[in-house]
Amino acid sequence: MDIERARKLSYESIRKLYKKHLQSKELGRNTVGTVVGDTLYLWNNAGKDVFWDTVASDDFETAAHENLFNCLSANSTGDVKNLINGYVSNLRRFRNFILSYDMPEEDDEAALKSFLLDIDCLNALSEWTSKFNLFDVLKISRTEIRHSNVLSWLLNPSENHGLGDSVLRGLIQFVVSSYSDDIDVFDALLLDCHDFVLQREWHSIDILAVSDNQKYVIAIENKIDSKEHDNQLSRYRRIVNDTYPSYKTILVYLTPDGDESSDPESWYSMSYKDILSIIENARRNTKLLPEASLLIDNYIDTVRRDIVGDARLAHICAEIYAKHQKALDLIFENKPDRASQLADIMHSWASMMTEKGELEYVSDKSAKTYTRFKTKTMSELMPDSISSKSGWGTSNYYFYEIRNIDGREFFIQFSVSSRDIPDDLRDICDRINRVYPSRMQKTNWQWRTPFTTKHSKIGDDEEFSEEKIFEQLTKHFEEIKRFETKLKAALNDMKE
């Protein structure tokens, strides 16, 4: 297969393709999983472009050793020198496979054209897509902390939702009816729910409801896409018991499917389908103000569609996908993602800084995972060549590169290329290496990154803020200025 053609495929498509190939060799399941994971290590930790640049390199062995050494050094706690040969071997095996694989030609254009001619098939989804939903607008339909906020609001009888104590009472009734052998039924059902005070994230417990007068505690641990960790349920139970030693307790473990907890003797399992039924029943029996009605109805729709699952919606989607699988796969593989959004912001920052005269943004050498630019100071230290081209195909033999790691992390690195480098520029690179030694010291090096700024991270639940990212990039640029000042002084001292 042409590597450039393979490069257009999504991570999941490559993973499935290679996994199928390895399985055809009758390798064990665990072996296949390990080989695939090690093969795609660069993609997962350094990004798609680094992975494919390494696979496509004319000097594969050098590129693989250098890039994997840098990546393993940054991400692994093991002995990199002992690890690297295994990773290179797996990547080499993948490279040989991808170069020899004869992928059937697909008429992508015809598939997309067929889908567009049948675009009315999407009308069946209008019941779900055309309605306003606040949780979709805020992009929090599966964000655990937001669901806990809404549930805490609905469970609190003193809040302004208009449902009174019906949701909290419904939850208590569910637990009593499902686990009546473990709970004093009369005590629980006769509770005055208005006496409960609700708290969020008390000692990291998602929702806590306490009635001091009735000496009763209800704790809810909510999980959507995450799992239990560090014996947290046992730890939470001990905290509740130590803080409220004489109180009766109801401990609820809430998950999309009602999974059993790691401490089933103490925590009662409850599914989102159960909590949805309680909220819908409370909503059905109460006349609400328009504002509260909109929010609660939006929440019910979100839970049913994105967490519990809507059987009718799933059936319609399956029919459309079966009919236009190829076109939809193409659209999905090329859809904008976190990395694309972050790259757009990085390119905008580089353009803005170019207009200010701070740097020179090189857009035709920039992509989703790399935003490349030059500076006046570094171009004076490393002038362009007039007779040869670097590994980037440029007359300059350095770039500052803003590295975009899956839209979740970024930093700026100073990179230099040695391909066809003139002797005078190689000498400069050697002197730079004496001031800022590269982690991999090789005579026949191809790429070096003598300097890297601090890393900036973006949480999975964090929305992209152009202003904040601009601010962080500008701070990284200040690091570059300090680096250049120190480097320039050190190089001048070498001349004296």
N, C-alpha and C positions, 0 to 999 in steps of 0.2 A: 504494500500500500504506500502511496505517496505520503510522506510525513506531514506535508502541509495540509493534505486532506484529512489525515488523522487528527491534526491539531484543531480542526474545526469541531470535532466531536466533544460532547460534554464529558465531565469526569465520570458520571455514572455509566455512560455508554462505553467508555474505554474500560472501566472496571469490569463490567459485565462481559465484554468481548474477551478480555484477557482471562478472566475467571473461567469462562466456557472453554477456552483453549487449554488451560492447565488441567481442567477436569477431564478433557479428552485424553490426557496422558495418564489417566488412572492414578493421579496423585491423591493422597488422603485429604479429607476436608480441612483438617487443621493445617496441613502443609500448604494447601491452596490459599487459605486465608492469610498465612504468614507471608508467603511469596508475594501475593497481591499487595498486602500492606507495605512491605519493604520496597517493592517496585515503585509504588506511588508516594513514597515518603517525601521526595522532593516537591511533588505537586502539593501535598497537604501542608508542608511546612515552609516552603519557599515560594510557592505559587505556580500557576500553570505555565507561564512564560519561561521560567527557569527550567522547569521540567523538560519542556519541548526543545528549548535551546540546547540543553545538554544532550538529549537523545539525537538531535539533528546535527550536532557538532561534527565537523570533519575530523577533529582530534578528540574523539569521544572519550578515550581513556583519561586524558588530562582533564577535560571538562568535568567528567563524572567524579573523579577523585577530588578536584578542587571544590566543586559545588557541594558535594556530599560532605566533605570535611568541614566546610563552613557551616552547613546546616546542622550536622550532628553536633558540632562544637557548641552551637547556640542552643540546641534543644535537648541534647542527651546528657545524662549524668554518668554514662558508662565510659569505658576506655575507647575513645574514638578510633585510635589506631588499630584496635582489635576488631572493631565493628565494621569499618569502612569497606573492607574487601567483600564482605557478604552482600552489602547494599549495592556495590558496583556490579557484582556478579549478577544479581537479580535484575538490575537495570539493563545490563548488557543482553541478558536473555530476552527481555521485553523488546529491546531495540531490534534484535535479530528477527523476532516474531513479527513486529509491525512492518519491517521492511520486506518480509517475504509473504505477508498475508495478502491474499487476492480478494479484496472486498468487492462484492457485486455493485455494479453501477446502479445508482438510484436516480430516478427522475424527480428531483426535489421540486422543480418548478411545476411539473404536472400535478404533483400531490397538493401543492399550495393552491394551484388554480382550481382544482376540483373542489377543494374546501371552500374557496371564496365563492364559487358558483352555487354552492349549497349552503351559503351563510345563514339562510333562514332557519336552518336546523337549530341555531342557537336561541331562537325565539322561545323554545320550550323552557329555557332557563330564566326567562324574564321575571317569573314569579319570585326568584331569589336574588336576581342581579339588579333589578330596576328599582327596588325599594331602598329608601334611605336607611342606613344603619350607623348609628354613632360609633359603635365599636369597630366597624370597618374603616370609617373615616380616621379614627385615631390609631388604627393598625394595632389593636390590642386584643384581637379575638381569641388568641391562645396565650396571652401573657398572664402567667400565674398570679402575680402580685395584684393585677387589676381585677381578676376574678375574685380574689380574696377581699379586695376593697368593696366590690359590689355586694358580695354575699354578707359581709359584715354589716353593711348598710341595710340590707333587706332583713337580716336577723334581728336588728335592733328595734324593739317596739317603740322607742322614743324618737326615732328618726321621722323625716317628713315624707316618706313614701306613700303613706295612706293605708298600708296593709296591717298596721297595728302589730299584734304579737302572733299573727297567723303563721308566718314562716318559721319563727323559732318554735312555736308550739307544734307545728307540723313536723319539724325535725325531731323533737322529743318523742312525739307519737310514733314516728317511724322506728326510732331506736327501740322503744318499748315493745312495739309489736313484732319487731324482728329478733330481739334478744331478750324476751320477757323473763327467761330463766335467770338472767344475771342482774336484773334491775328490780327495785321495789316499784311495782307498777303504780300503786296508788300515790306514793310520794311524788313520782315523776309527773303523772297526769294532773295532779292537783297543784302543781307549781304555779305561782304568780309570775308569769313571764315578764311583766312590766318591772319587776324588781331587779332584773339582771342588768349589769353594767358590762358593756362590750369593749374589748381592747384588741388592737391589732399589733402583731409582732411582739407580744409580751414574752420576754425571754426567747425570742425567735419563733414562738408558737404562732401560727397564722392567725387564728381567731380564738379569743378566750372570752367566755361569758361567765360572770360571777354574781351570785346572789348571797351577800353576807347575812341577810336576815334569815334566809332559808337554808344557809350553809350548803350551797350547791354550786358546782363548777362544771361547765361544759367547755371542752377544748376541741378545736377542729384543726387538723393538719391537712392542708390542701395540696394535691400534686396533680399536675396536668401532663407536662412532658418530662419532668424531672422524676427522679427516684429517691427513695430513702438513702441516707448516707450516715456514716459515723454513729450508728446506733441511736439516731436522733429520737425515735419514738420512745425508746426505753428511758433516754435522758429526759425528755419532756415529761414523761409520767412521773419520774422521781422529783422533778422540779415542782410539779403541781402538788404532789403528795406532801412534799416537805413544806411548801408555802401554805397549803390549806389542809393540815393533817386531819382535822375532824369533819371535813366537808365530804359529801357524796359527790361522785364524779361520773360524767359521761364523756368518754374520749372517742372522737370520731375521726376515722381515716378516710378522707374523701378523694376518690380518683375517678377518671372517666369510666372505667369498667367495674368499679367496686372491688379492686384487688385486695387480697388478704394482706394484712400488715405483717411486719416481722415480729410483732408482739400481739398476736390475735387474742390472747387471754384478757388483754386490757383495752385494746383499741377496736372499736366496732367499725366494720367496713361499710362504706356507703358509696354509691355510684352517682355520677352526674345525672343519670337518668332519674334516680330517686329524688335528688334535690330539685331537678326540673319539674317533676310531677308535683312537688310541694309548692313551688312558686306558682305554677300554672293554676293549681287549685285555689291558692290564696287570691290570685289575680281574678279568677272567674267569679269569685263570690264578693268582690269589692268594687265599688264605683270610685275610680281614681281621678285626680286632677289631670288635665292633658299633659303637663310636663312630666309628671311621674309615670303616667301611662306610656308615653313615648319611650322613656328610658327602660322601663321594665319589659315592655314588648320587644324592644331591640335586644335586650339581654336574653330573653327567652329564645328569640330567633337565632342568636349567635350560638348559644349552648347547643340547641338542637342541630344546627347545621355543622358547626366546627368541632364539637366535642362528642356529643351523643351519637350523631349521625342521623341523617334524614334518608330513609330507605328509598323514597320516591325520587329525590334528587340524585342519589347514587345510581339508580336505575337509568335515569335520563342521561347522565354523564357517561355511563358505560356504553349506551347505545351510540352516542355521538362519537366517542373515542374509537369504538369498533369500526365505525364507518370511515373515519378520517384519522386513523392512528398515526400514519406517517407524517402528515401535515402538522398534527398537534405535537408530535415529538420534536419536529423541527422548530416549532414556535417556542416550545418549552426550553429546548437546548440553547436558544438564542435570546431568551427573555432577559431584561435588565435584572441585575442582582445587586447585593450589597456592594460587591467590588466595583461594579459599573457606576453606582451612585457615588461612591467615594472617589473613583477615578475622575469623574466629571468635576467634582469640587477641587481636586488637586490640579487639574488642567486649568481651571478658572483662576486658582491662586497663582500658578506659574505665569499665566497671561497677565494678570494684574501686576505682578512683580516685574515683568518685562516692560510694561508700560511705564513703571516708575523708574526704570533704568537700573534696577537692582541685580538683574540676572538676564540671561538669554534663554528663553524656553524653546526647545527644539521639538515641535509638535510631530514632525514626521518620523521621529525616533521614539515617540512615546506611545504607550498602549494602556490597557486596563491595569496591568500590574506594575508598570514602570512609567513614571513621568520624568523625563530627562531634561536637564538644563546645564548651562555653563555660566561661569562668572568671569568678570573682567580680571580679577586677581589671579585666578587659576590659569586663565588663558595666557597671562603674561609669564607665569611660571612654566607652563607647558604649551608653547606655541603650536599652531597647526603645522602639519607637514605639507610640503608642496609637491612631494613626489610619491607618496604612498597612502594607503587607506587602512584604517584600523579595523578591528573585529566588528565594529558597527557599520563599516562601509563609509566612514567619514574621515575627513582630514584631521580632525581632532582625536587625540588618543585618550581622552578622559571624558567622563560625564558625572555629574551629580545625579543620582537616581532616587526619586521618591518611591520606595517600595510599598506596594499595596498588598497586604496579606489578607486575602479573602474578605476585604471590607471590614475587618475587625481589628486591624493593627497596621500601623505605618511608621516609617522612619526614613531618614535620608542617608545614603551611603555615597562615598567617593570611590568611583571605579575607574580602573585604568586597563587598557588593552595592550597586549604585546605583539599582536599579529602584524607582521611586516613593519615593525617599529624601527625608525631610523636610530642610528647609534647615539645621537645626541639626546633624543628623547628617552631612550633606554637608560642612559646615564642619569638623567633627571629622576626617572622612576626608581633607580637603585638608591639614589640619595634620599628620596622620599621614604623608601623602605627602611633606611637606617634611622630615620626620625620616628616614623610610624610603622613598625614592623608588621607585615602581613602574617596571619596565623599559619599559613602554609608557605614555607620557605623552599621554593624549588627554582633551579636554574632555568628550566625551560617552561616557566609559568606562562599561562595564556591570559588570565584575568587576575586582578588583585583588587581588594577593597581595603585600602589602608586606614580608612576612617569611617565610622558610623555614628550617627547621632543617637540620642536616647529614643526609646520606642514609645509611641502613643497608642493606647488601646481604646477600643470602642465596645462597650458592653452589648451583648446580644439583644437586650431589651431597650437599648439606647437609640433614640432617633438621631439621624444625621443632622447636625447643626453646622451650616456652612460657616457661620461666624466663629464657632468654637474651633473648628478644624483649621480655618485660616489662622487663628491665633496660635494654635499648636505648631503649624508649619512655620510661622514667622519665628517662633521660639527656636525651632530646629535650625532655621536659617541663621539665627544669631550664633548658634553653636558652630556653624560652618565658618562664619566670619572670624570667630576666635581661633578655629583650627587653621585657617589660612594665615592669620597674623603670626601665629606660633611657627607654622611651617616656613613661612617666608623668612622669618628671622633666623631659623635654624639653617636654612639653605644658604643664607648670606654668610653666616658664621663659617660654613664649610669652605667658602671661597677664600676667606681671609687666612 
